[in-house]
Amino acid sequence: MAVPKSKISNSRRGMRRAHDKLSNPTYVEDKDSGELRRPHHIDLKSGMYRGRQVLKAED
């Protein structure tokens, strides 16, 4: 069984965990509708992606 040779200090443990924090999801304002949407995702209301119609628009 693996056993650490010495104790890891609280500071060193905290520095390692500093990158584990979850970030909030990013949203961008759609140019056409002005609604918020995720970047690189289809706008489900209009069905547009990168200026072309991909899905039928919802009513």
CHARMM-style PDB file with segment names, atoms N, HN, CA, C and O in Angstrom:
ATOM      1  N   MET     1       0.841  -1.177   0.000  1.00  0.00      PROA
ATOM      2  CA  MET     1       0.000   0.000   0.000  1.00  0.00      PROA
ATOM      3  C   MET     1       0.889   1.244   0.000  1.00  0.00      PROA
ATOM      4  O   MET     1       1.882   1.293   0.726  1.00  0.00      PROA
ATOM      5  N   ALA     2       0.549   2.229  -0.791  1.00  0.00      PROA
ATOM      6  HN  ALA     2      -0.257   2.189  -1.381  1.00  0.00      PROA
ATOM      7  CA  ALA     2       1.344   3.442  -0.889  1.00  0.00      PROA
ATOM      8  C   ALA     2       1.106   4.325   0.332  1.00  0.00      PROA
ATOM      9  O   ALA     2      -0.031   4.652   0.670  1.00  0.00      PROA
ATOM     10  N   VAL     3       2.199   4.700   0.983  1.00  0.00      PROA
ATOM     11  HN  VAL     3       3.123   4.434   0.708  1.00  0.00      PROA
ATOM     12  CA  VAL     3       2.133   5.559   2.153  1.00  0.00      PROA
ATOM     13  C   VAL     3       3.062   6.740   1.914  1.00  0.00      PROA
ATOM     14  O   VAL     3       4.223   6.534   1.558  1.00  0.00      PROA
ATOM     15  N   PRO     4       2.588   7.980   2.100  1.00  0.00      PROA
ATOM     16  CA  PRO     4       3.479   9.116   1.875  1.00  0.00      PROA
ATOM     17  C   PRO     4       4.618   9.116   2.888  1.00  0.00      PROA
ATOM     18  O   PRO     4       4.428   8.777   4.056  1.00  0.00      PROA
ATOM     19  N   LYS     5       5.804   9.502   2.422  1.00  0.00      PROA
ATOM     20  HN  LYS     5       5.958   9.777   1.473  1.00  0.00      PROA
ATOM     21  CA  LYS     5       6.981   9.509   3.287  1.00  0.00      PROA
ATOM     22  C   LYS     5       6.916  10.650   4.301  1.00  0.00      PROA
ATOM     23  O   LYS     5       7.421  10.523   5.416  1.00  0.00      PROA
ATOM     24  N   SER     6       6.291  11.769   3.910  1.00  0.00      PROA
ATOM     25  HN  SER     6       5.881  11.872   3.004  1.00  0.00      PROA
ATOM     26  CA  SER     6       6.157  12.887   4.843  1.00  0.00      PROA
ATOM     27  C   SER     6       4.793  13.531   4.661  1.00  0.00      PROA
ATOM     28  O   SER     6       4.130  13.358   3.639  1.00  0.00      PROA
ATOM     29  N   LYS     7       4.392  14.285   5.694  1.00  0.00      PROA
ATOM     30  HN  LYS     7       4.930  14.424   6.524  1.00  0.00      PROA
ATOM     31  CA  LYS     7       3.088  14.936   5.656  1.00  0.00      PROA
ATOM     32  C   LYS     7       3.094  16.084   4.639  1.00  0.00      PROA
ATOM     33  O   LYS     7       4.059  16.844   4.550  1.00  0.00      PROA
ATOM     34  N   ILE     8       2.019  16.195   3.888  1.00  0.00      PROA
ATOM     35  HN  ILE     8       1.236  15.578   3.961  1.00  0.00      PROA
ATOM     36  CA  ILE     8       1.815  17.329   2.977  1.00  0.00      PROA
ATOM     37  C   ILE     8       1.174  18.449   3.783  1.00  0.00      PROA
ATOM     38  O   ILE     8       0.135  18.249   4.412  1.00  0.00      PROA
ATOM     39  N   SER     9       1.786  19.617   3.764  1.00  0.00      PROA
ATOM     40  HN  SER     9       2.630  19.779   3.253  1.00  0.00      PROA
ATOM     41  CA  SER     9       1.262  20.738   4.559  1.00  0.00      PROA
ATOM     42  C   SER     9      -0.070  21.213   3.991  1.00  0.00      PROA
ATOM     43  O   SER     9      -0.414  20.951   2.839  1.00  0.00      PROA
ATOM     44  N   ASN    10      -0.808  21.925   4.849  1.00  0.00      PROA
ATOM     45  HN  ASN    10      -0.528  22.137   5.785  1.00  0.00      PROA
ATOM     46  CA  ASN    10      -2.107  22.468   4.424  1.00  0.00      PROA
ATOM     47  C   ASN    10      -1.939  23.430   3.260  1.00  0.00      PROA
ATOM     48  O   ASN    10      -2.777  23.463   2.359  1.00  0.00      PROA
ATOM     49  N   SER    11      -0.868  24.210   3.267  1.00  0.00      PROA
ATOM     50  HN  SER    11      -0.187  24.183   3.999  1.00  0.00      PROA
ATOM     51  CA  SER    11      -0.627  25.174   2.203  1.00  0.00      PROA
ATOM     52  C   SER    11      -0.370  24.471   0.874  1.00  0.00      PROA
ATOM     53  O   SER    11      -0.930  24.850  -0.155  1.00  0.00      PROA
ATOM     54  N   ARG    12       0.473  23.453   0.902  1.00  0.00      PROA
ATOM     55  HN  ARG    12       0.928  23.145   1.738  1.00  0.00      PROA
ATOM     56  CA  ARG    12       0.796  22.734  -0.338  1.00  0.00      PROA
ATOM     57  C   ARG    12      -0.431  21.998  -0.872  1.00  0.00      PROA
ATOM     58  O   ARG    12      -0.655  21.956  -2.082  1.00  0.00      PROA
ATOM     59  N   ARG    13      -1.216  21.425   0.021  1.00  0.00      PROA
ATOM     60  HN  ARG    13      -1.034  21.459   1.003  1.00  0.00      PROA
ATOM     61  CA  ARG    13      -2.442  20.747  -0.392  1.00  0.00      PROA
ATOM     62  C   ARG    13      -3.411  21.743  -1.023  1.00  0.00      PROA
ATOM     63  O   ARG    13      -4.052  21.442  -2.030  1.00  0.00      PROA
ATOM     64  N   GLY    14      -3.515  22.942  -0.420  1.00  0.00      PROA
ATOM     65  HN  GLY    14      -2.995  23.187   0.398  1.00  0.00      PROA
ATOM     66  CA  GLY    14      -4.396  23.974  -0.954  1.00  0.00      PROA
ATOM     67  C   GLY    14      -3.940  24.473  -2.312  1.00  0.00      PROA
ATOM     68  O   GLY    14      -4.768  24.758  -3.177  1.00  0.00      PROA
ATOM     69  N   MET    15      -2.619  24.585  -2.514  1.00  0.00      PROA
ATOM     70  HN  MET    15      -1.946  24.353  -1.812  1.00  0.00      PROA
ATOM     71  CA  MET    15      -2.104  25.019  -3.815  1.00  0.00      PROA
ATOM     72  C   MET    15      -2.416  24.000  -4.899  1.00  0.00      PROA
ATOM     73  O   MET    15      -2.687  24.370  -6.041  1.00  0.00      PROA
ATOM     74  N   ARG    16      -2.382  22.733  -4.552  1.00  0.00      PROA
ATOM     75  HN  ARG    16      -2.163  22.432  -3.624  1.00  0.00      PROA
ATOM     76  CA  ARG    16      -2.706  21.696  -5.522  1.00  0.00      PROA
ATOM     77  C   ARG    16      -4.187  21.743  -5.874  1.00  0.00      PROA
ATOM     78  O   ARG    16      -4.560  21.510  -7.024  1.00  0.00      PROA
ATOM     79  N   ARG    17      -5.021  22.038  -4.904  1.00  0.00      PROA
ATOM     80  HN  ARG    17      -4.718  22.227  -3.970  1.00  0.00      PROA
ATOM     81  CA  ARG    17      -6.472  22.047  -5.127  1.00  0.00      PROA
ATOM     82  C   ARG    17      -6.976  23.364  -5.702  1.00  0.00      PROA
ATOM     83  O   ARG    17      -8.170  23.499  -5.973  1.00  0.00      PROA
ATOM     84  N   ALA    18      -6.100  24.324  -5.889  1.00  0.00      PROA
ATOM     85  HN  ALA    18      -5.131  24.215  -5.669  1.00  0.00      PROA
ATOM     86  CA  ALA    18      -6.520  25.642  -6.361  1.00  0.00      PROA
ATOM     87  C   ALA    18      -7.131  25.587  -7.750  1.00  0.00      PROA
ATOM     88  O   ALA    18      -7.934  26.453  -8.095  1.00  0.00      PROA
ATOM     89  N   HSD    19      -6.776  24.597  -8.554  1.00  0.00      PROA
ATOM     90  HN  HSD    19      -6.123  23.893  -8.273  1.00  0.00      PROA
ATOM     91  CA  HSD    19      -7.271  24.504  -9.923  1.00  0.00      PROA
ATOM     92  C   HSD    19      -8.507  23.622 -10.041  1.00  0.00      PROA
ATOM     93  O   HSD    19      -9.016  23.427 -11.145  1.00  0.00      PROA
ATOM     94  N   ASP    20      -8.999  23.084  -8.930  1.00  0.00      PROA
ATOM     95  HN  ASP    20      -8.585  23.243  -8.033  1.00  0.00      PROA
ATOM     96  CA  ASP    20     -10.137  22.168  -8.959  1.00  0.00      PROA
ATOM     97  C   ASP    20     -11.477  22.886  -8.894  1.00  0.00      PROA
ATOM     98  O   ASP    20     -12.526  22.251  -9.004  1.00  0.00      PROA
ATOM     99  N   LYS    21     -11.454  24.211  -8.715  1.00  0.00      PROA
ATOM    100  HN  LYS    21     -10.603  24.727  -8.626  1.00  0.00      PROA
ATOM    101  CA  LYS    21     -12.697  24.953  -8.577  1.00  0.00      PROA
ATOM    102  C   LYS    21     -13.490  24.922  -9.880  1.00  0.00      PROA
ATOM    103  O   LYS    21     -12.917  25.050 -10.962  1.00  0.00      PROA
ATOM    104  N   LEU    22     -14.794  24.754  -9.777  1.00  0.00      PROA
ATOM    105  HN  LEU    22     -15.259  24.649  -8.898  1.00  0.00      PROA
ATOM    106  CA  LEU    22     -15.667  24.776 -10.944  1.00  0.00      PROA
ATOM    107  C   LEU    22     -15.962  26.221 -11.322  1.00  0.00      PROA
ATOM    108  O   LEU    22     -16.214  27.062 -10.459  1.00  0.00      PROA
ATOM    109  N   SER    23     -15.927  26.495 -12.610  1.00  0.00      PROA
ATOM    110  HN  SER    23     -15.723  25.812 -13.311  1.00  0.00      PROA
ATOM    111  CA  SER    23     -16.238  27.843 -13.069  1.00  0.00      PROA
ATOM    112  C   SER    23     -17.677  27.901 -13.572  1.00  0.00      PROA
ATOM    113  O   SER    23     -18.254  26.881 -13.949  1.00  0.00      PROA
ATOM    114  N   ASN    24     -18.243  29.087 -13.575  1.00  0.00      PROA
ATOM    115  HN  ASN    24     -17.775  29.916 -13.268  1.00  0.00      PROA
ATOM    116  CA  ASN    24     -19.606  29.271 -14.071  1.00  0.00      PROA
ATOM    117  C   ASN    24     -19.626  29.074 -15.581  1.00  0.00      PROA
ATOM    118  O   ASN    24     -18.669  29.440 -16.264  1.00  0.00      PROA
ATOM    119  N   PRO    25     -20.706  28.499 -16.112  1.00  0.00      PROA
ATOM    120  CA  PRO    25     -20.781  28.342 -17.569  1.00  0.00      PROA
ATOM    121  C   PRO    25     -20.828  29.690 -18.274  1.00  0.00      PROA
ATOM    122  O   PRO    25     -21.405  30.650 -17.764  1.00  0.00      PROA
ATOM    123  N   THR    26     -20.216  29.749 -19.451  1.00  0.00      PROA
ATOM    124  HN  THR    26     -19.748  28.969 -19.865  1.00  0.00      PROA
ATOM    125  CA  THR    26     -20.128  30.980 -20.217  1.00  0.00      PROA
ATOM    126  C   THR    26     -21.347  31.120 -21.125  1.00  0.00      PROA
ATOM    127  O   THR    26     -21.790  30.146 -21.734  1.00  0.00      PROA
ATOM    128  N   TYR    27     -21.874  32.314 -21.211  1.00  0.00      PROA
ATOM    129  HN  TYR    27     -21.513  33.105 -20.717  1.00  0.00      PROA
ATOM    130  CA  TYR    27     -22.977  32.614 -22.105  1.00  0.00      PROA
ATOM    131  C   TYR    27     -22.600  33.827 -22.941  1.00  0.00      PROA
ATOM    132  O   TYR    27     -21.928  34.739 -22.458  1.00  0.00      PROA
ATOM    133  N   VAL    28     -23.033  33.835 -24.190  1.00  0.00      PROA
ATOM    134  HN  VAL    28     -23.578  33.095 -24.582  1.00  0.00      PROA
ATOM    135  CA  VAL    28     -22.822  34.977 -25.063  1.00  0.00      PROA
ATOM    136  C   VAL    28     -24.180  35.463 -25.558  1.00  0.00      PROA
ATOM    137  O   VAL    28     -25.140  34.694 -25.615  1.00  0.00      PROA
ATOM    138  N   GLU    29     -24.253  36.727 -25.911  1.00  0.00      PROA
ATOM    139  HN  GLU    29     -23.474  37.352 -25.865  1.00  0.00      PROA
ATOM    140  CA  GLU    29     -25.500  37.287 -26.437  1.00  0.00      PROA
ATOM    141  C   GLU    29     -25.581  36.982 -27.922  1.00  0.00      PROA
ATOM    142  O   GLU    29     -24.644  37.264 -28.668  1.00  0.00      PROA
ATOM    143  N   ASP    30     -26.692  36.410 -28.353  1.00  0.00      PROA
ATOM    144  HN  ASP    30     -27.453  36.181 -27.747  1.00  0.00      PROA
ATOM    145  CA  ASP    30     -26.891  36.071 -29.758  1.00  0.00      PROA
ATOM    146  C   ASP    30     -27.036  37.350 -30.574  1.00  0.00      PROA
ATOM    147  O   ASP    30     -27.747  38.268 -30.166  1.00  0.00      PROA
ATOM    148  N   LYS    31     -26.365  37.417 -31.728  1.00  0.00      PROA
ATOM    149  HN  LYS    31     -25.788  36.671 -32.059  1.00  0.00      PROA
ATOM    150  CA  LYS    31     -26.395  38.630 -32.544  1.00  0.00      PROA
ATOM    151  C   LYS    31     -27.777  38.892 -33.121  1.00  0.00      PROA
ATOM    152  O   LYS    31     -28.210  40.042 -33.190  1.00  0.00      PROA
ATOM    153  N   ASP    32     -28.481  37.831 -33.539  1.00  0.00      PROA
ATOM    154  HN  ASP    32     -28.129  36.896 -33.483  1.00  0.00      PROA
ATOM    155  CA  ASP    32     -29.777  38.016 -34.195  1.00  0.00      PROA
ATOM    156  C   ASP    32     -30.902  38.257 -33.196  1.00  0.00      PROA
ATOM    157  O   ASP    32     -31.622  39.251 -33.299  1.00  0.00      PROA
ATOM    158  N   SER    33     -31.060  37.347 -32.223  1.00  0.00      PROA
ATOM    159  HN  SER    33     -30.475  36.540 -32.140  1.00  0.00      PROA
ATOM    160  CA  SER    33     -32.195  37.437 -31.309  1.00  0.00      PROA
ATOM    161  C   SER    33     -31.898  38.225 -30.042  1.00  0.00      PROA
ATOM    162  O   SER    33     -32.828  38.694 -29.386  1.00  0.00      PROA
ATOM    163  N   GLY    34     -30.630  38.382 -29.680  1.00  0.00      PROA
ATOM    164  HN  GLY    34     -29.875  38.001 -30.213  1.00  0.00      PROA
ATOM    165  CA  GLY    34     -30.285  39.096 -28.463  1.00  0.00      PROA
ATOM    166  C   GLY    34     -30.411  38.253 -27.209  1.00  0.00      PROA
ATOM    167  O   GLY    34     -30.200  38.755 -26.106  1.00  0.00      PROA
ATOM    168  N   GLU    35     -30.754  36.973 -27.358  1.00  0.00      PROA
ATOM    169  HN  GLU    35     -30.926  36.565 -28.255  1.00  0.00      PROA
ATOM    170  CA  GLU    35     -30.892  36.079 -26.205  1.00  0.00      PROA
ATOM    171  C   GLU    35     -29.530  35.508 -25.829  1.00  0.00      PROA
ATOM    172  O   GLU    35     -28.609  35.475 -26.644  1.00  0.00      PROA
ATOM    173  N   LEU    36     -29.419  35.060 -24.583  1.00  0.00      PROA
ATOM    174  HN  LEU    36     -30.167  35.087 -23.921  1.00  0.00      PROA
ATOM    175  CA  LEU    36     -28.184  34.424 -24.141  1.00  0.00      PROA
ATOM    176  C   LEU    36     -28.164  32.962 -24.578  1.00  0.00      PROA
ATOM    177  O   LEU    36     -29.176  32.265 -24.507  1.00  0.00      PROA
ATOM    178  N   ARG    37     -27.005  32.515 -25.028  1.00  0.00      PROA
ATOM    179  HN  ARG    37     -26.183  33.081 -25.086  1.00  0.00      PROA
ATOM    180  CA  ARG    37     -26.837  31.118 -25.408  1.00  0.00      PROA
ATOM    181  C   ARG    37     -25.406  30.719 -25.130  1.00  0.00      PROA
ATOM    182  O   ARG    37     -24.539  31.576 -24.959  1.00  0.00      PROA
ATOM    183  N   ARG    38     -25.148  29.402 -25.083  1.00  0.00      PROA
ATOM    184  HN  ARG    38     -25.852  28.706 -25.222  1.00  0.00      PROA
ATOM    185  CA  ARG    38     -23.796  28.900 -24.873  1.00  0.00      PROA
ATOM    186  C   ARG    38     -22.995  29.072 -26.157  1.00  0.00      PROA
ATOM    187  O   ARG    38     -23.544  28.890 -27.243  1.00  0.00      PROA
ATOM    188  N   PRO    39     -21.708  29.419 -26.067  1.00  0.00      PROA
ATOM    189  CA  PRO    39     -20.900  29.530 -27.281  1.00  0.00      PROA
ATOM    190  C   PRO    39     -20.725  28.172 -27.942  1.00  0.00      PROA
ATOM    191  O   PRO    39     -20.623  27.156 -27.254  1.00  0.00      PROA
ATOM    192  N   HSD    40     -20.689  28.143 -29.256  1.00  0.00      PROA
ATOM    193  HN  HSD    40     -20.772  28.967 -29.816  1.00  0.00      PROA
ATOM    194  CA  HSD    40     -20.533  26.927 -30.061  1.00  0.00      PROA
ATOM    195  C   HSD    40     -21.712  25.973 -29.900  1.00  0.00      PROA
ATOM    196  O   HSD    40     -21.553  24.765 -30.073  1.00  0.00      PROA
ATOM    197  N   HSD    41     -22.896  26.497 -29.571  1.00  0.00      PROA
ATOM    198  HN  HSD    41     -23.026  27.479 -29.430  1.00  0.00      PROA
ATOM    199  CA  HSD    41     -24.101  25.691 -29.456  1.00  0.00      PROA
ATOM    200  C   HSD    41     -25.176  26.274 -30.363  1.00  0.00      PROA
ATOM    201  O   HSD    41     -25.142  27.457 -30.702  1.00  0.00      PROA
ATOM    202  N   ILE    42     -26.114  25.444 -30.744  1.00  0.00      PROA
ATOM    203  HN  ILE    42     -26.141  24.483 -30.468  1.00  0.00      PROA
ATOM    204  CA  ILE    42     -27.235  25.871 -31.592  1.00  0.00      PROA
ATOM    205  C   ILE    42     -28.202  26.698 -30.754  1.00  0.00      PROA
ATOM    206  O   ILE    42     -28.483  26.354 -29.606  1.00  0.00      PROA
ATOM    207  N   ASP    43     -28.709  27.779 -31.320  1.00  0.00      PROA
ATOM    208  HN  ASP    43     -28.481  28.059 -32.253  1.00  0.00      PROA
ATOM    209  CA  ASP    43     -29.773  28.545 -30.680  1.00  0.00      PROA
ATOM    210  C   ASP    43     -31.069  27.782 -30.910  1.00  0.00      PROA
ATOM    211  O   ASP    43     -31.556  27.718 -32.038  1.00  0.00      PROA
ATOM    212  N   LEU    44     -31.635  27.202 -29.853  1.00  0.00      PROA
ATOM    213  HN  LEU    44     -31.239  27.254 -28.936  1.00  0.00      PROA
ATOM    214  CA  LEU    44     -32.792  26.325 -30.002  1.00  0.00      PROA
ATOM    215  C   LEU    44     -34.058  27.075 -30.404  1.00  0.00      PROA
ATOM    216  O   LEU    44     -34.937  26.481 -31.030  1.00  0.00      PROA
ATOM    217  N   LYS    45     -34.180  28.342 -30.071  1.00  0.00      PROA
ATOM    218  HN  LYS    45     -33.466  28.824 -29.563  1.00  0.00      PROA
ATOM    219  CA  LYS    45     -35.390  29.075 -30.433  1.00  0.00      PROA
ATOM    220  C   LYS    45     -35.444  29.359 -31.925  1.00  0.00      PROA
ATOM    221  O   LYS    45     -36.491  29.197 -32.551  1.00  0.00      PROA
ATOM    222  N   SER    46     -34.317  29.784 -32.502  1.00  0.00      PROA
ATOM    223  HN  SER    46     -33.466  29.916 -31.994  1.00  0.00      PROA
ATOM    224  CA  SER    46     -34.315  30.110 -33.924  1.00  0.00      PROA
ATOM    225  C   SER    46     -33.793  28.961 -34.787  1.00  0.00      PROA
ATOM    226  O   SER    46     -34.061  28.922 -35.988  1.00  0.00      PROA
ATOM    227  N   GLY    47     -33.055  28.031 -34.191  1.00  0.00      PROA
ATOM    228  HN  GLY    47     -32.838  28.062 -33.216  1.00  0.00      PROA
ATOM    229  CA  GLY    47     -32.500  26.912 -34.950  1.00  0.00      PROA
ATOM    230  C   GLY    47     -31.286  27.279 -35.780  1.00  0.00      PROA
ATOM    231  O   GLY    47     -30.903  26.531 -36.679  1.00  0.00      PROA
ATOM    232  N   MET    48     -30.672  28.429 -35.490  1.00  0.00      PROA
ATOM    233  HN  MET    48     -30.983  29.036 -34.760  1.00  0.00      PROA
ATOM    234  CA  MET    48     -29.526  28.896 -36.260  1.00  0.00      PROA
ATOM    235  C   MET    48     -28.222  28.506 -35.578  1.00  0.00      PROA
ATOM    236  O   MET    48     -28.131  28.452 -34.352  1.00  0.00      PROA
ATOM    237  N   TYR    49     -27.218  28.236 -36.404  1.00  0.00      PROA
ATOM    238  HN  TYR    49     -27.293  28.280 -37.400  1.00  0.00      PROA
ATOM    239  CA  TYR    49     -25.860  28.003 -35.917  1.00  0.00      PROA
ATOM    240  C   TYR    49     -24.891  28.565 -36.930  1.00  0.00      PROA
ATOM    241  O   TYR    49     -24.880  28.138 -38.084  1.00  0.00      PROA
ATOM    242  N   ARG    50     -24.070  29.525 -36.510  1.00  0.00      PROA
ATOM    243  HN  ARG    50     -24.079  29.872 -35.572  1.00  0.00      PROA
ATOM    244  CA  ARG    50     -23.072  30.182 -37.357  1.00  0.00      PROA
ATOM    245  C   ARG    50     -23.681  30.743 -38.641  1.00  0.00      PROA
ATOM    246  O   ARG    50     -23.098  30.625 -39.718  1.00  0.00      PROA
ATOM    247  N   GLY    51     -24.860  31.354 -38.514  1.00  0.00      PROA
ATOM    248  HN  GLY    51     -25.334  31.450 -37.638  1.00  0.00      PROA
ATOM    249  CA  GLY    51     -25.470  32.048 -39.627  1.00  0.00      PROA
ATOM    250  C   GLY    51     -26.254  31.186 -40.595  1.00  0.00      PROA
ATOM    251  O   GLY    51     -26.705  31.686 -41.626  1.00  0.00      PROA
ATOM    252  N   ARG    52     -26.433  29.902 -40.297  1.00  0.00      PROA
ATOM    253  HN  ARG    52     -26.067  29.496 -39.460  1.00  0.00      PROA
ATOM    254  CA  ARG    52     -27.240  29.063 -41.196  1.00  0.00      PROA
ATOM    255  C   ARG    52     -28.273  28.289 -40.393  1.00  0.00      PROA
ATOM    256  O   ARG    52     -28.076  27.999 -39.213  1.00  0.00      PROA
ATOM    257  N   GLN    53     -29.376  27.961 -41.052  1.00  0.00      PROA
ATOM    258  HN  GLN    53     -29.536  28.197 -42.010  1.00  0.00      PROA
ATOM    259  CA  GLN    53     -30.493  27.259 -40.425  1.00  0.00      PROA
ATOM    260  C   GLN    53     -30.138  25.786 -40.283  1.00  0.00      PROA
ATOM    261  O   GLN    53     -29.879  25.111 -41.279  1.00  0.00      PROA
ATOM    262  N   VAL    54     -30.126  25.282 -39.046  1.00  0.00      PROA
ATOM    263  HN  VAL    54     -30.337  25.831 -38.237  1.00  0.00      PROA
ATOM    264  CA  VAL    54     -29.769  23.886 -38.795  1.00  0.00      PROA
ATOM    265  C   VAL    54     -31.004  23.090 -38.374  1.00  0.00      PROA
ATOM    266  O   VAL    54     -31.186  21.951 -38.804  1.00  0.00      PROA
ATOM    267  N   LEU    55     -31.847  23.685 -37.537  1.00  0.00      PROA
ATOM    268  HN  LEU    55     -31.699  24.609 -37.187  1.00  0.00      PROA
ATOM    269  CA  LEU    55     -33.074  23.042 -37.067  1.00  0.00      PROA
ATOM    270  C   LEU    55     -34.267  23.905 -37.439  1.00  0.00      PROA
ATOM    271  O   LEU    55     -34.127  25.085 -37.759  1.00  0.00      PROA
ATOM    272  N   LYS    56     -35.447  23.289 -37.389  1.00  0.00      PROA
ATOM    273  HN  LYS    56     -35.560  22.330 -37.128  1.00  0.00      PROA
ATOM    274  CA  LYS    56     -36.677  24.056 -37.567  1.00  0.00      PROA
ATOM    275  C   LYS    56     -36.865  24.936 -36.341  1.00  0.00      PROA
ATOM    276  O   LYS    56     -36.611  24.496 -35.220  1.00  0.00      PROA
ATOM    277  N   ALA    57     -37.303  26.159 -36.537  1.00  0.00      PROA
ATOM    278  HN  ALA    57     -37.510  26.516 -37.448  1.00  0.00      PROA
ATOM    279  CA  ALA    57     -37.502  27.089 -35.431  1.00  0.00      PROA
ATOM    280  C   ALA    57     -38.713  26.658 -34.632  1.00  0.00      PROA
ATOM    281  O   ALA    57     -39.718  26.217 -35.190  1.00  0.00      PROA
ATOM    282  N   GLU    58     -38.607  26.791 -33.283  1.00  0.00      PROA
ATOM    283  HN  GLU    58     -37.790  27.149 -32.829  1.00  0.00      PROA
ATOM    284  CA  GLU    58     -39.744  26.477 -32.418  1.00  0.00      PROA
ATOM    285  C   GLU    58     -40.744  27.622 -32.457  1.00  0.00      PROA
ATOM    286  O   GLU    58     -40.371  28.784 -32.617  1.00  0.00      PROA
ATOM    287  N   ASP    59     -42.015  27.281 -32.309  1.00  0.00      PROA
ATOM    288  HN  ASP    59     -42.319  26.337 -32.179  1.00  0.00      PROA
ATOM    289  CA  ASP    59     -43.060  28.315 -32.318  1.00  0.00      PROA
ATOM    290  C   ASP    59     -43.420  28.724 -30.913  1.00  0.00      PROA
ATOM    291  OT1 ASP    59     -44.281  29.583 -30.721  1.00  0.00      PROA
TER     292      ASP     59
END
